[in-house]
């Protein structure tokens, strides 16, 4: 049902928790199912030095949060590439149709983060 990569991020999530003095905190909620993803980032010298998350929801929501925090860590703020739900889903090895909302939730969190830290 779920790819090995999704299950790995779910069973062994990366970067879980909060950052005490973050540069930004972003939260996205799926209004249909109630899944929630909250993301904290620390930025030093124009680079995301730490990204952490907390998620409440299904297995894919947790996996997408873990994947996003891991992916963001070390990225240059001014050179952040575009990130779509489809790209997240593809990198995680695919999602069942009923679970694609999890990648959309992570992509929305990313979009809000970019707006906040680059404006």
C-alpha positions as CSV (number, residue, x, y, z in Angstrom):
1,X,0.0,0.0,0.0
2,X,2.7,2.5,1.0
3,X,6.2,2.7,-0.5
4,X,9.3,1.7,1.6
5,X,10.3,5.4,1.6
6,X,7.0,6.5,3.1
7,X,7.1,3.8,5.7
8,X,10.7,4.7,6.6
9,X,9.8,8.3,7.1
10,X,6.8,7.3,9.2
11,X,8.6,4.8,11.4
12,X,11.8,6.8,11.6
13,X,10.8,10.5,11.2
14,X,13.5,13.0,10.7
15,X,13.7,16.4,12.4
16,X,10.7,16.0,14.7
17,X,10.0,18.8,17.2
18,X,10.1,22.5,17.7
19,X,12.8,25.1,17.4
20,X,13.0,27.4,20.4
21,X,13.8,30.7,18.4
22,X,12.7,30.0,14.8
23,X,13.0,32.4,11.9
24,X,9.6,31.2,10.8
25,X,6.8,28.9,11.9
26,X,4.2,27.7,9.4
27,X,1.1,25.6,9.9
28,X,-1.2,24.1,7.3
29,X,-4.4,22.2,7.9
30,X,-6.4,20.0,5.5
31,X,-10.0,21.2,6.0
32,X,-11.4,18.0,4.7
33,X,-9.6,15.4,6.9
34,X,-8.1,17.6,9.6
35,X,-4.5,16.5,9.0
36,X,-2.2,19.2,10.4
37,X,1.5,20.0,9.5
38,X,3.5,22.5,11.4
39,X,7.0,23.5,10.3
40,X,9.7,25.4,12.1
41,X,12.9,26.7,10.4
42,X,16.1,28.3,11.6
43,X,18.0,30.5,9.1
44,X,21.6,31.6,9.4
45,X,23.6,33.4,6.7
46,X,20.8,32.9,4.2
47,X,20.7,29.1,4.6
48,X,18.1,26.9,6.4
49,X,20.3,25.4,9.1
50,X,17.5,23.5,10.8
51,X,14.0,22.5,9.9
52,X,11.7,20.6,12.2
53,X,8.1,19.5,12.1
54,X,5.1,18.1,14.0
55,X,2.2,16.5,12.2
56,X,-1.1,15.1,13.2
57,X,-2.9,12.8,10.8
58,X,-2.4,9.8,8.6
59,X,0.8,7.8,7.8
60,X,1.5,9.8,4.6
61,X,1.0,13.2,6.4
62,X,3.6,12.2,8.9
63,X,5.9,10.9,6.2
64,X,5.5,14.1,4.0
65,X,6.3,16.3,7.1
66,X,9.4,14.3,7.8
67,X,10.5,14.4,4.1
68,X,9.9,18.2,3.9
69,X,11.9,19.0,7.0
70,X,14.7,16.7,5.8
71,X,14.6,18.2,2.2
72,X,14.7,21.8,3.5
73,X,17.7,21.5,5.8
74,X,20.7,23.1,4.2
75,X,18.9,24.8,1.4
76,X,19.8,28.4,0.5
77,X,16.8,30.6,1.1
78,X,17.2,32.7,-2.1
79,X,17.7,29.6,-4.3
80,X,14.8,27.5,-3.1
81,X,13.6,25.4,-6.0
82,X,9.9,25.1,-6.8
83,X,8.3,22.2,-5.0
84,X,5.0,20.7,-6.0
85,X,2.8,18.0,-4.3
86,X,3.6,15.9,-7.3
87,X,7.3,16.2,-6.8
88,X,7.0,15.3,-3.1
89,X,4.8,12.3,-4.0
90,X,7.2,11.1,-6.7
91,X,10.3,11.3,-4.4
92,X,8.4,9.3,-1.7
93,X,7.7,6.6,-4.3
94,X,4.0,7.4,-4.9
95,X,0.9,7.7,-2.7
96,X,-2.5,6.0,-3.0
97,X,-5.0,8.3,-4.6
98,X,-6.9,8.7,-1.3
99,X,-3.6,9.8,0.4
100,X,-2.4,12.4,-2.1
101,X,-3.7,15.2,0.2
102,X,-0.7,14.6,2.4
103,X,1.7,15.7,-0.3
104,X,-0.6,18.7,-1.0
105,X,-0.4,19.6,2.7
106,X,3.4,19.6,2.7
107,X,3.6,21.6,-0.6
108,X,1.2,24.2,0.9
109,X,3.4,24.4,4.0
110,X,6.4,24.9,1.7
111,X,4.6,27.6,-0.3
112,X,3.7,29.5,2.8
113,X,7.3,29.2,4.2
114,X,8.7,30.7,1.0
115,X,6.3,33.6,1.1
116,X,7.2,34.3,4.7
117,X,11.0,34.1,4.5
118,X,11.5,35.8,1.1
119,X,9.2,38.7,1.5
